[in-house]
């Protein structure tokens, strides 16, 4: 039973939602996204107390799968509403001597201490900006895609525990180990 899904999703100004059967289409200032809702869950548009539109998600039955999917579908719709109105972003930082990144067209080219440069083709729907040579910003309207791209970039050189060299999320804590003792 989801406590969050009991509350309706308030739509910010400039965001419209169209519901046709199990398909939900969300439009906003940053773009447009569609999502297909599971058959165990229903979605309805309604007017809120303050006159603003709201999206309400309800389970069709009291079965275990319907209750499990209720919160998931609510979160997926809310992520799309926030995505088309505000967008999502993840910041990465590169730490280590000689490690750097830059953009060449739609490719992110990184020098990560290997014998070759690591090239990553940025998928559509996501923008990658290299703010400094050691700071990367991944942004877009799809939360899942932004997180997947940031995780893929990090996977090329995850931070190692001895010196902390590698790619990490900004503010991420890396557990450090002690080196060999003589």
C-alpha positions as CSV (number, residue, x, y, z in Angstrom):
1,X,0.0,0.0,0.0
2,X,1.5,3.3,-1.1
3,X,1.2,6.3,1.2
4,X,2.5,8.7,-1.4
5,X,0.2,7.5,-4.2
6,X,-2.8,8.3,-2.1
7,X,-2.1,12.0,-2.7
8,X,-2.8,13.4,-6.2
9,X,-0.1,14.8,-8.4
10,X,-0.5,18.6,-8.6
11,X,0.3,19.9,-12.1
12,X,2.4,23.1,-12.2
13,X,1.5,25.9,-14.5
14,X,2.3,25.2,-18.1
15,X,2.0,21.4,-17.8
16,X,-0.8,19.5,-19.4
17,X,-1.7,15.8,-19.1
18,X,-3.8,13.8,-21.5
19,X,-5.2,10.5,-20.5
20,X,-6.5,8.1,-23.1
21,X,-7.1,4.6,-21.8
22,X,-3.8,3.4,-20.3
23,X,-1.7,6.0,-22.2
24,X,-0.6,9.1,-20.4
25,X,0.9,12.0,-22.3
26,X,2.6,14.9,-20.4
27,X,3.5,18.2,-22.1
28,X,5.5,21.0,-20.6
29,X,7.9,23.8,-21.3
30,X,10.9,21.5,-21.7
31,X,9.2,18.9,-23.9
32,X,6.7,16.1,-24.1
33,X,6.7,12.5,-22.7
34,X,4.4,9.6,-23.0
35,X,4.0,6.6,-20.7
36,X,1.8,3.5,-20.8
37,X,0.2,2.6,-17.4
38,X,-0.1,-1.0,-16.3
39,X,-3.6,-2.5,-16.6
40,X,-3.9,-3.0,-12.8
41,X,-3.9,0.8,-12.2
42,X,-6.2,3.6,-13.4
43,X,-5.4,7.2,-14.0
44,X,-7.9,10.1,-13.8
45,X,-7.6,13.9,-14.2
46,X,-9.5,16.0,-11.7
47,X,-9.7,19.6,-10.4
48,X,-8.1,20.3,-7.1
49,X,-9.3,22.5,-4.2
50,X,-7.4,25.5,-5.5
51,X,-8.7,25.1,-9.1
52,X,-5.5,23.6,-10.4
53,X,-5.6,20.3,-12.3
54,X,-4.4,17.1,-10.5
55,X,-3.7,13.6,-11.6
56,X,-5.0,10.8,-9.4
57,X,-3.7,7.2,-9.6
58,X,-5.8,4.4,-8.2
59,X,-5.5,0.6,-8.1
60,X,-8.3,-1.2,-10.0
61,X,-8.5,-4.0,-7.4
62,X,-7.1,-4.8,-4.0
63,X,-4.8,-7.5,-5.3
64,X,-1.1,-7.7,-4.3
65,X,0.1,-6.7,-7.8
66,X,-2.3,-3.8,-8.1
67,X,-1.1,-2.4,-4.7
68,X,2.6,-2.9,-5.7
69,X,2.1,-1.2,-9.1
70,X,0.1,1.7,-7.6
71,X,3.1,3.5,-6.1
72,X,5.3,2.7,-9.0
73,X,2.9,4.1,-11.6
74,X,2.4,7.2,-9.4
75,X,6.1,7.8,-9.2
76,X,6.6,7.3,-13.0
77,X,3.9,9.9,-13.8
78,X,5.3,12.3,-11.2
79,X,8.8,11.9,-12.6
80,X,7.5,12.9,-16.1
81,X,5.6,15.9,-14.7
82,X,8.7,17.2,-13.0
83,X,10.8,16.3,-16.0
84,X,8.8,18.4,-18.5
85,X,8.5,21.3,-16.1
86,X,11.9,21.5,-14.4
87,X,14.1,18.8,-15.9
88,X,16.7,16.6,-14.2
89,X,20.5,16.9,-14.0
90,X,23.4,15.0,-12.5
91,X,26.8,16.4,-11.9
92,X,30.0,14.3,-12.2
93,X,33.5,15.3,-11.3
94,X,36.8,13.8,-12.5
95,X,39.6,13.5,-10.0
96,X,43.1,12.5,-10.7
97,X,46.2,13.9,-12.4
98,X,45.8,14.0,-16.2
99,X,42.2,12.9,-16.2
100,X,40.0,15.2,-18.2
101,X,37.0,15.3,-20.6
102,X,35.8,17.5,-23.5
103,X,33.0,17.5,-26.0
104,X,33.6,16.9,-29.7
105,X,30.3,17.3,-31.5
106,X,27.9,14.8,-29.9
107,X,30.7,12.7,-28.4
108,X,32.1,13.0,-25.0
109,X,35.9,12.3,-25.2
110,X,37.6,11.4,-22.0
111,X,41.3,10.9,-21.1
112,X,41.2,8.5,-18.2
113,X,44.7,7.2,-17.9
114,X,44.3,4.4,-20.5
115,X,46.4,4.1,-23.6
116,X,43.5,5.4,-25.6
117,X,40.8,8.1,-25.3
118,X,37.4,6.9,-24.2
119,X,34.7,8.1,-26.5
120,X,31.0,8.0,-25.5
121,X,28.2,8.9,-28.0
122,X,25.6,10.9,-26.1
123,X,22.1,9.5,-26.7
124,X,19.2,11.7,-27.9
125,X,17.1,13.2,-25.1
126,X,20.1,14.0,-23.0
127,X,22.5,16.9,-23.0
128,X,26.1,16.6,-21.7
129,X,28.1,19.7,-20.9
130,X,31.7,19.8,-19.9
131,X,31.8,22.9,-17.6
132,X,35.5,22.5,-16.8
133,X,37.8,19.8,-17.9
134,X,37.0,18.0,-14.7
135,X,33.3,18.7,-14.3
136,X,30.5,17.1,-16.4
137,X,26.8,17.9,-16.2
138,X,24.2,15.5,-17.6
139,X,20.7,16.9,-18.0
140,X,17.4,16.1,-19.7
141,X,13.7,15.5,-19.1
142,X,13.8,11.8,-18.6
143,X,15.0,10.9,-15.1
144,X,15.8,7.3,-16.0
145,X,17.8,8.2,-19.0
146,X,19.7,11.0,-17.2
147,X,20.6,8.5,-14.4
148,X,21.6,5.8,-16.9
149,X,23.9,8.1,-18.9
150,X,25.5,9.4,-15.8
151,X,26.1,5.9,-14.5
152,X,27.5,4.8,-17.8
153,X,30.0,7.7,-17.8
154,X,31.0,6.9,-14.2
155,X,31.5,3.2,-15.1
156,X,34.4,4.1,-17.5
157,X,36.6,4.9,-14.5
158,X,34.9,4.5,-11.1
159,X,36.7,6.0,-8.1
160,X,39.4,3.7,-6.7
161,X,39.7,3.4,-2.9
162,X,43.4,4.2,-2.4
163,X,43.9,7.6,-4.0
164,X,40.3,8.4,-5.0
165,X,41.1,8.8,-8.7
166,X,38.2,8.4,-11.1
167,X,34.8,9.7,-12.0
168,X,32.3,10.3,-9.2
169,X,29.1,12.1,-8.6
170,X,29.5,15.6,-7.1
171,X,29.3,15.2,-3.3
172,X,29.7,11.4,-3.4
173,X,31.7,9.9,-0.5
174,X,34.4,7.4,-1.6
175,X,35.6,5.0,1.1
176,X,39.4,5.3,1.3
177,X,41.6,2.4,2.2
178,X,45.0,2.5,3.9
179,X,48.0,1.6,1.7
180,X,50.6,-1.1,2.3
181,X,52.7,-0.8,5.5
182,X,56.4,-1.4,5.5
